[in-house]
Amino acid sequence: MKFTIRLALATGAAVFCLQATNLSLSQIPVGFEQNSDARTFAVKGLRYQAATSPQGFTVVLPEQDGENRTVRMSILNGNAKAEPRPIEKLNLRTSYLVGKRSEWRTAVSTFKKVRYQGVLPSIDIEYRPAGEQLEFDFILQPGAEPHDIALHYEGQDGMLIDEQGSLVVIAGQTRMVQAIPAIYQRAGASVHLVSGEYVIDSRGDVRFHLGPYDRAQPLVIDPVIVYSGFIAANGGTVATSFGRDPQGFWYVAGTSGAGNLPVAGNANQNARNGDIDGFVMKINPTLSGGPRVTDLAYFGGAGADEIRAMAVGPTGILYITGVTASSNLPVSDDASQLTIGGARDAFFAKIDFSLLANLSLLHCTYLGGTLLDVGTAIAVDSAGNAYLTGYTASLNFAVGGTPYQSTPPNGWNAFVTVFNNANAITYSTYLGGNGTDSGRAIAVASDGNIIVAGTTLSTNFPIAGSAVQATYNGGGDAFVSKLSVASGLIYSTYLGGTGPEDLKAIALNAAGQVVVTGWTLSQDYPIAGAYQPTLRGGTDAFVTVLDLTQPAATGVVYSTLYGGGDSEVPSSISLDPTGRILIAGYTYSATDLPVTADAFQATLGGGVDSFIARFDPTKQGNDSLTYATYL
């Protein structure tokens, strides 16, 4: 039950990999948000879907068929008026930028623990996280009666005590396990353990049977939920983008599937507005004890909303895009498109966590026509202008400025759309041929021109300039294009062999050359100065440097494959200050992924591992791989 944001994305001059080893739930804190009734709390953590009250707790357990099961634990004869006491305010603010603006909740405080005083005579209950689990303690004052505690469960299909003495609550195909309780008394610095166990009485309620103890001293009964189906069966939480601002804060954006947003209790009706919502979190990497999440915002409407890409602007504003099926996305008054155009539209939004108390969603608009539209990548220039790409099936996608293609050449086409820093569309165009075309990555050159890259199945994709590959090789080729908002297509080329390619990410080096990565199944992918000239097995990563100003014969500056006997899929690319290229992704190759002698991890750690590889395009052959490791 280890929650992991498994993310291998590059930004700036470094590649960051956030895994359970360095950004787990100890850094994405479980918290308790107080509901409007002041007595109940929603349990907040990307694994958890639970709520607490003076009379017990509620958890939501997902089934494999996607239906959630709710299990409630009630304290029999519990005092509904027991006073809650939130303890230890966390350095985390949560916002719910979902639905109508009037329904937003921003800068919601969270607490590490909550204690209800007097739930039974001389007995308190305290809820707190236990690592990645939910723990609750019964705290008995001297003279309190343990047999007064009876726990009544509802919503389960069955309940039993297993051979280890744990309480197992069965709900469909999901199990919630409460480990045998730790029972103890403190005397100064010493802890005296008390024997005890669960018992299920004749009415099916759970009680505690205790051995001898000092009734003149306080007593703690400490069950802990060591397993539950808190992760959604049909969703999960997926981080899609990573970035950092000039001040050094980190940001993670992604999507949380059905049942996986930490939603419970009446305080958070807006948090899970649909089956899938987006999320953005801000991380302070300099806090004592390691990185900590300081802000967490949910984004969406009543339908499914996915954040596919994020960019961090020069002042720390976050720019996001993706796809939405919500008709009530929280659009702003200055939106270029106020209503959804079809079943699913792309969107463009800006978030500023520094303005959290004053509603941090600066701008939000739909972007799409009557058919499917998806935003897949976004870039920002130094002036705060945003550049989006993706793909569209709409015949009436919004075009603007002087578009290179004002009408779609075929059913599925890439698009490029530019929003200025005042949130107006200044340029928008289709880009495609007679097959399916998808924009996957975008960058802004120093001269203001747009570099867009992706994948095409078109045999007549637009070609311009000194293209290194003027014809389609088959199977699905990558493409790299350079657009001017004033004069149209400046450069455009295919990039691939006779098998399929899928381009994933793009970067620009100091010389203005285009650096791309993705995967290929082609034995004849174009190479130059390669560390690995041939396909080794499954899909291999490719790393290619193109100089768009050179003649076709010399336009490929460096190009290599990278992989082992199984499949590799890169997800991101970055350049260090010396111009070396870093890629990150994941690998299935168990024994033969090329790693260097100084690798952090020389062998596969599990079925699928992340990897990081660094290439120096100024060197040739074996010398060009300067670092590689499993992770």
Protein Blocks (a to p, Z undefined) as FASTA:
>chain_A
ZZcddddddehjbdcdddfklocfklmccdddddfkomaccdddfkbccdddfkbccddd
ddfkopacddddddehiafkbccddehiafbdddddehjfklpcehiacdfbdcdehkbg
hiacddddehjaccddddddehiafklpccddehiabdcddfkopacddehjbccddddd
dddddehjbccdddddddddfkopacdddddddfkbccddddddfbdcfbcfklopcdfb
dcddfkopacddddddehkaccedjklmmmmmbfbdcddddddfkbghiacdfbdcdedd
fbdcddfbdcddfkopacdddddfbfkbccdfklcblbdfblbdcddddddfklmmnopa
fbdcddddfbdcddfbdcddfkopacdddddfbfkbccehjafblbdfbfbdcddddddf
kopafbdcddddfbdcddfbdcddfkopacdddddfbfkbccehjbfblbdebhiaaddd
dddfklopfbdcddddfbdcddfbdcddfkopacdddddfbfkbccehiablbdfbhjad
ddddddfkbcfklmpmbdcddddfbdcddfbdcddfkopacdddddfbfklcccdfklfb
lbdfbfbdcddddddfkbghjllpmbdcdZZ
